[in-house]
């Protein structure tokens, strides 16, 4: 039987907390390693790691608040949250900071609303599909309205442009939709239509087209990969099995572009070797296991779907980053969750963890929500999300 605290609440998932703590500490070490020379040139070698620590403190505070808040409240606030997000994304295109040809941030690049959009998309998707029940299998009530609202969010993010954020929010929202019980026919239609739209968007933006074409060329001849992914592979290769030692890598000194951000895994691989990279991948595998386990044991369909969506959000982002650094996927400019330098990304990923912990601590409501059923046999110890979006005995 699961241990429970006062008022019927369960203990939080301590394994998840330890995994996230390990990723965050490793991230602080790598942020310092990849930015100390940059900070030293500006008078303070700790400048960027101090800034990352400040954002981390904010993220931890937000995670604690969310972990101690009943997650079901976000089901009621999902519609206002999505509406506010759409307004902010629209305003961003007008008043956002223009950096490197894109309007993705506010307050001199400190805040990126696209990160908030990813989190809100998952929350709204979980609330929306859990309210539909069996209607989600009907194209009129399911796939079409889903495609409309998530398409609106993705379009505003693409317009910044921020392809990676758009891809992640669409994939995460779609994971929630299909785990809720959408049939295979809808999956096929969504896959074909989404792929066609995605290809059209890539062809519309020259930088995205160049990255995809460079990736395709690189598959045929790795020596012709674009500069950034090629340098990432050089850094990974030079690390060998155990790496050159923490802080001893050379790629970050101008050879490896964005070593503190997009390609931080390559810098980590150079300094900590294959062993360090496997540790990072292993930690994300553990995170996925705990996240889906929380979804399995959630006490209602909204909690199960929200936990699945949040876990998918973190894992999809990690997969896109690792795939890009290893040239298994086109370079997207996606940060590595918990590790890359970036305030908005770190705060939002910590918020996702806080929500997961809240779900792990959840207690069974007096009346089960529509579409949920729980096997109350004591030996089962929890609930499980099925493909239909219902909750069954674990």
C-alpha positions as CSV (number, residue, x, y, z in Angstrom):
1,X,0.0,0.0,0.0
2,X,1.3,3.5,-0.8
3,X,2.4,5.7,2.0
4,X,0.0,8.6,2.5
5,X,0.4,11.9,4.4
6,X,-2.1,13.9,6.2
7,X,-5.5,14.5,4.6
8,X,-5.1,11.4,2.4
9,X,-2.3,12.7,0.3
10,X,0.4,10.5,-0.9
11,X,4.1,11.1,-0.6
12,X,5.7,13.1,-3.5
13,X,7.7,11.1,-6.0
14,X,11.2,11.4,-4.4
15,X,12.9,9.6,-7.2
16,X,11.7,12.2,-9.7
17,X,12.9,15.0,-7.4
18,X,16.4,13.3,-7.2
19,X,16.6,12.9,-10.9
20,X,15.7,16.5,-11.6
21,X,18.2,17.7,-8.9
22,X,20.9,15.7,-10.6
23,X,20.1,17.2,-14.0
24,X,20.0,20.7,-12.5
25,X,23.3,20.4,-10.7
26,X,25.0,18.9,-13.8
27,X,23.5,21.8,-15.7
28,X,25.0,24.4,-13.4
29,X,28.4,22.8,-13.7
30,X,28.2,22.8,-17.5
31,X,26.9,26.4,-17.7
32,X,29.9,27.5,-15.6
33,X,32.3,25.4,-17.7
34,X,31.0,26.8,-21.0
35,X,30.7,30.5,-19.9
36,X,33.5,31.3,-17.4
37,X,35.8,32.7,-20.1
38,X,32.9,34.7,-21.5
39,X,32.1,36.1,-18.1
40,X,35.8,36.7,-17.3
41,X,36.0,38.9,-20.3
42,X,33.2,41.0,-18.8
43,X,34.8,41.1,-15.4
44,X,33.0,38.2,-13.6
45,X,33.7,34.5,-14.5
46,X,30.6,33.5,-12.5
47,X,28.3,36.0,-14.2
48,X,26.2,33.6,-16.2
49,X,26.1,30.7,-13.7
50,X,24.9,33.3,-11.1
51,X,22.1,34.3,-13.5
52,X,21.2,30.7,-14.2
53,X,21.1,30.1,-10.4
54,X,18.8,33.1,-10.0
55,X,16.4,31.6,-12.6
56,X,16.7,28.2,-10.9
57,X,15.7,29.7,-7.5
58,X,12.7,31.2,-9.2
59,X,11.9,27.9,-10.9
60,X,12.2,26.0,-7.6
61,X,9.9,28.4,-5.9
62,X,7.3,28.0,-8.6
63,X,7.7,24.2,-8.5
64,X,7.2,24.2,-4.8
65,X,4.0,26.3,-5.1
66,X,2.6,24.1,-7.9
67,X,3.5,20.9,-6.1
68,X,1.6,22.1,-3.0
69,X,-1.4,23.2,-5.1
70,X,-4.2,20.9,-6.1
71,X,-3.5,20.2,-9.7
72,X,-7.3,20.0,-10.6
73,X,-7.5,23.8,-10.3
74,X,-5.7,24.1,-13.6
75,X,-8.5,22.2,-15.3
76,X,-10.9,25.1,-14.4
77,X,-8.3,27.8,-15.5
78,X,-7.3,26.1,-18.7
79,X,-9.4,28.3,-21.0
80,X,-8.3,31.7,-19.5
81,X,-4.7,30.5,-19.5
82,X,-4.9,29.6,-23.2
83,X,-6.6,32.9,-24.1
84,X,-4.0,34.9,-22.2
85,X,-1.2,32.9,-23.9
86,X,-2.6,33.7,-27.4
87,X,-2.8,37.4,-26.5
88,X,0.8,37.4,-25.2
89,X,2.1,35.6,-28.3
90,X,0.3,38.0,-30.6
91,X,1.6,41.0,-28.8
92,X,5.1,39.5,-28.9
93,X,5.1,39.8,-32.7
94,X,4.6,43.6,-32.3
95,X,6.5,44.6,-29.2
96,X,9.0,41.7,-28.8
97,X,12.8,42.2,-28.9
98,X,14.2,41.7,-32.3
99,X,17.2,39.4,-31.8
100,X,19.0,37.6,-34.7
101,X,16.0,38.3,-37.0
102,X,13.4,36.8,-34.6
103,X,10.9,38.2,-32.1
104,X,10.9,35.5,-29.5
105,X,11.6,37.4,-26.2
106,X,10.6,40.3,-24.0
107,X,12.6,42.4,-21.5
108,X,15.9,42.3,-23.5
109,X,15.8,38.6,-24.2
110,X,15.1,37.5,-20.7
111,X,11.6,36.1,-21.1
112,X,10.4,33.9,-24.0
113,X,6.6,33.4,-24.1
114,X,7.1,30.4,-26.4
115,X,8.2,28.4,-23.3
116,X,5.0,29.3,-21.5
117,X,3.0,28.4,-24.7
118,X,4.4,24.8,-24.5
119,X,3.3,24.3,-20.9
120,X,-0.1,25.9,-21.4
121,X,-0.7,23.8,-24.5
122,X,-0.3,20.6,-22.5
123,X,-2.5,21.9,-19.6
124,X,-5.3,22.9,-22.0
125,X,-5.0,19.7,-24.1
126,X,-5.4,17.6,-20.9
127,X,-8.4,19.7,-19.8
128,X,-10.0,19.7,-23.2
129,X,-9.8,16.0,-24.0
130,X,-10.8,14.9,-20.5
131,X,-14.0,16.9,-20.9
132,X,-14.8,15.3,-24.2
133,X,-15.1,11.6,-23.2
134,X,-16.0,9.3,-26.0
135,X,-16.8,12.3,-28.3
136,X,-13.1,12.6,-29.0
137,X,-13.4,9.7,-31.4
138,X,-15.8,11.8,-33.6
139,X,-13.8,13.8,-36.1
140,X,-16.2,16.7,-35.7
141,X,-15.8,16.9,-32.0
142,X,-12.3,15.6,-31.8
143,X,-9.6,16.0,-34.4
144,X,-11.0,19.1,-36.2
145,X,-11.4,21.4,-33.2
146,X,-8.2,20.1,-31.7
147,X,-6.3,20.9,-34.9
148,X,-7.9,24.4,-35.0
149,X,-6.9,25.5,-31.5
150,X,-3.4,23.9,-31.4
151,X,-2.8,25.2,-34.9
152,X,-3.5,28.8,-33.7
153,X,-0.9,28.4,-30.9
154,X,1.6,26.9,-33.2
155,X,1.1,29.5,-35.9
156,X,1.8,32.3,-33.5
157,X,5.0,30.6,-32.4
158,X,6.1,29.8,-35.9
159,X,5.6,33.5,-36.8
160,X,8.3,34.6,-34.3
161,X,9.8,32.4,-35.8
162,X,10.6,29.5,-33.4
163,X,10.2,26.2,-35.2
164,X,11.5,24.0,-32.4
165,X,9.0,25.4,-29.8
166,X,6.2,24.9,-32.3
167,X,7.2,21.3,-33.0
168,X,7.5,20.5,-29.3
169,X,4.1,22.0,-28.3
170,X,2.3,20.2,-31.3
171,X,4.0,16.9,-30.4
172,X,3.2,17.2,-26.7
173,X,-0.4,18.3,-27.3
174,X,-0.9,15.5,-29.9
175,X,0.4,12.9,-27.4
176,X,-2.3,14.0,-24.9
177,X,-4.9,13.9,-27.6
178,X,-4.1,10.4,-28.9
179,X,-3.5,8.9,-25.4
180,X,-7.0,10.1,-24.5
181,X,-8.5,7.7,-27.0
182,X,-8.5,9.1,-30.5
183,X,-8.7,6.3,-33.1
184,X,-6.0,5.3,-35.6
185,X,-7.8,6.8,-38.5
186,X,-7.5,10.2,-36.8
187,X,-3.9,9.5,-36.1
188,X,-3.3,8.8,-39.8
189,X,-5.1,11.9,-41.0
190,X,-3.3,14.1,-38.4
191,X,0.1,12.6,-39.3
192,X,-0.3,13.1,-43.1
193,X,-1.8,16.6,-42.7
194,X,0.7,17.7,-40.1
195,X,3.7,16.5,-42.1
196,X,2.5,18.3,-45.1
197,X,1.9,21.6,-43.2
198,X,5.3,21.2,-41.4
199,X,7.1,20.7,-44.8
200,X,5.4,23.7,-46.2
201,X,6.4,25.9,-43.2
202,X,10.0,24.6,-43.6
203,X,10.1,25.6,-47.3
204,X,8.6,29.1,-46.3
205,X,11.5,30.0,-44.0
206,X,15.0,29.9,-45.7
207,X,16.9,29.2,-42.5
208,X,14.7,26.2,-41.7
209,X,15.0,24.9,-45.3
210,X,18.8,25.2,-45.2
211,X,19.0,23.2,-41.9
212,X,16.8,20.4,-43.3
213,X,18.7,20.3,-46.6
214,X,22.0,20.4,-44.8
215,X,20.9,17.4,-42.6
216,X,19.8,15.4,-45.7
217,X,23.2,16.1,-47.4
218,X,25.0,15.2,-44.2
219,X,23.3,11.8,-44.1
220,X,24.9,11.0,-47.5
221,X,28.3,12.6,-46.6
222,X,29.0,13.6,-43.0
223,X,31.9,15.7,-44.1
224,X,29.4,18.1,-45.7
225,X,27.3,18.7,-42.6
226,X,26.8,22.4,-41.7
227,X,29.3,24.0,-39.4
228,X,27.5,23.8,-36.1
229,X,26.4,20.1,-36.2
230,X,29.9,19.2,-37.6
231,X,31.6,20.9,-34.7
232,X,29.2,19.2,-32.3
233,X,30.3,15.8,-33.6
234,X,34.0,16.8,-33.4
235,X,33.5,17.8,-29.7
236,X,31.7,14.5,-28.9
237,X,34.4,12.5,-30.7
238,X,37.3,14.3,-29.0
239,X,35.8,13.4,-25.6
240,X,36.3,9.7,-26.0
241,X,35.1,7.4,-23.3
242,X,35.9,9.4,-20.2
243,X,36.3,12.9,-21.6
244,X,39.1,15.5,-21.3
245,X,37.9,16.5,-17.8
246,X,35.4,19.0,-16.5
247,X,36.4,22.5,-17.6
248,X,39.2,21.2,-19.9
249,X,37.2,21.1,-23.2
250,X,38.4,23.3,-26.1
251,X,35.4,23.4,-28.3
252,X,33.7,26.1,-26.1
253,X,36.5,28.6,-26.9
254,X,35.0,29.7,-30.2
255,X,35.0,26.4,-32.0
256,X,31.6,25.1,-30.9
257,X,28.8,27.6,-31.5
258,X,26.3,28.0,-28.7
259,X,28.2,25.6,-26.4
260,X,26.3,27.0,-23.4
261,X,22.9,26.5,-25.0
262,X,21.9,24.4,-28.1
263,X,25.1,22.3,-28.1
264,X,25.8,22.0,-24.4
265,X,25.5,18.2,-24.7
266,X,28.5,18.3,-27.1
267,X,30.5,20.3,-24.6
268,X,29.5,17.9,-21.9
269,X,30.5,15.0,-24.1
270,X,33.9,16.5,-24.8
271,X,34.6,17.1,-21.1
272,X,32.9,14.1,-19.5
273,X,33.0,11.7,-22.4
274,X,30.6,9.0,-23.5
275,X,30.1,8.1,-19.8
276,X,28.8,11.6,-19.1
277,X,26.5,11.6,-22.1
278,X,25.1,8.2,-21.0
279,X,24.5,9.5,-17.5
280,X,22.4,12.4,-19.0
281,X,20.5,10.1,-21.3
282,X,19.9,7.7,-18.4
283,X,18.6,10.5,-16.2
284,X,16.1,11.4,-18.8
285,X,15.0,7.8,-19.2
286,X,14.4,7.7,-15.4
287,X,12.5,11.0,-15.7
288,X,10.3,9.5,-18.4
289,X,9.7,6.3,-16.2
290,X,8.7,8.3,-13.2
291,X,6.5,10.7,-15.2
292,X,4.5,8.0,-16.9
293,X,4.3,6.1,-13.6
294,X,2.8,9.2,-12.0
295,X,0.3,9.2,-14.9
296,X,-0.5,5.6,-14.4
297,X,-1.3,6.1,-10.7
298,X,-3.1,9.4,-11.0
299,X,-6.6,9.4,-9.5
300,X,-8.5,11.0,-12.4
301,X,-8.3,11.2,-16.2
302,X,-7.2,14.9,-16.2
303,X,-4.3,14.1,-13.9
304,X,-3.3,11.1,-16.0
305,X,-3.4,13.0,-19.2
306,X,-1.7,16.0,-17.8
307,X,1.2,13.9,-16.4
308,X,1.5,12.2,-19.8
309,X,1.6,15.5,-21.5
310,X,4.2,17.1,-19.2
311,X,6.4,14.0,-19.4
312,X,6.1,14.0,-23.2
313,X,7.0,17.7,-23.2
314,X,10.2,17.3,-21.3
315,X,11.2,14.1,-23.2
316,X,10.4,15.4,-26.7
317,X,12.6,18.5,-26.0
318,X,15.4,16.3,-24.8
319,X,15.2,14.0,-27.8
320,X,15.2,16.8,-30.2
321,X,18.3,18.3,-28.6
322,X,20.2,15.0,-28.4
323,X,19.1,14.1,-31.9
324,X,20.4,17.4,-33.3
325,X,23.7,17.3,-31.5
326,X,24.4,13.8,-32.7
327,X,23.2,14.6,-36.2
328,X,20.4,12.1,-36.0
329,X,17.8,14.9,-36.5
330,X,18.0,18.3,-38.2
331,X,19.4,21.1,-36.0
332,X,16.5,22.9,-34.4
333,X,18.1,25.2,-31.8
334,X,16.3,23.3,-29.0
335,X,17.7,23.7,-25.5
336,X,18.5,20.6,-23.3
337,X,16.0,20.7,-20.4
338,X,17.5,21.6,-17.0
339,X,21.0,21.8,-18.4
340,X,21.2,24.5,-21.1
341,X,21.6,28.2,-20.2
342,X,18.2,29.9,-20.4
343,X,15.9,31.4,-17.8
344,X,12.5,30.9,-19.4
345,X,13.2,27.4,-20.3
346,X,14.5,26.5,-16.9
347,X,11.6,28.1,-15.1
348,X,9.0,26.4,-17.3
349,X,10.6,23.0,-17.0
350,X,10.7,23.3,-13.2
351,X,7.0,24.3,-13.3
352,X,6.3,21.1,-15.3
353,X,8.1,19.1,-12.5
354,X,6.1,20.9,-9.9
355,X,2.9,19.9,-11.6
356,X,4.0,16.3,-11.9
357,X,4.8,16.2,-8.2
358,X,1.4,17.7,-7.4
359,X,-0.2,14.9,-9.4
360,X,2.0,12.3,-7.6
361,X,0.7,13.7,-4.3
362,X,-2.9,13.8,-5.4
363,X,-5.7,12.1,-3.5
364,X,-8.8,10.5,-4.8
365,X,-11.8,12.9,-5.2
366,X,-15.1,12.0,-3.6
367,X,-16.7,11.6,-7.0
368,X,-14.7,10.3,-10.0
369,X,-14.7,12.5,-13.0
370,X,-16.5,11.5,-16.2
371,X,-14.7,8.9,-18.2
372,X,-12.6,7.6,-15.2
373,X,-12.9,4.4,-13.3
374,X,-10.6,3.0,-10.6
375,X,-9.9,-0.5,-9.5
376,X,-10.0,0.0,-5.7
377,X,-8.5,-3.3,-4.9
378,X,-5.8,-2.5,-2.3
379,X,-3.2,-4.7,-3.9
380,X,-3.2,-2.6,-7.0
381,X,-2.1,0.6,-5.2
382,X,-3.2,3.1,-7.8
383,X,-4.8,3.9,-11.2
384,X,-3.6,3.5,-14.7
385,X,-4.3,5.5,-17.9
386,X,-5.5,3.4,-20.8
387,X,-5.5,4.2,-24.5
388,X,-9.1,5.3,-24.2
389,X,-8.2,7.9,-21.7
390,X,-10.0,6.0,-18.9
391,X,-8.3,5.2,-15.6
392,X,-8.0,1.6,-14.7
393,X,-6.5,-0.4,-11.9
394,X,-2.7,-0.5,-12.0
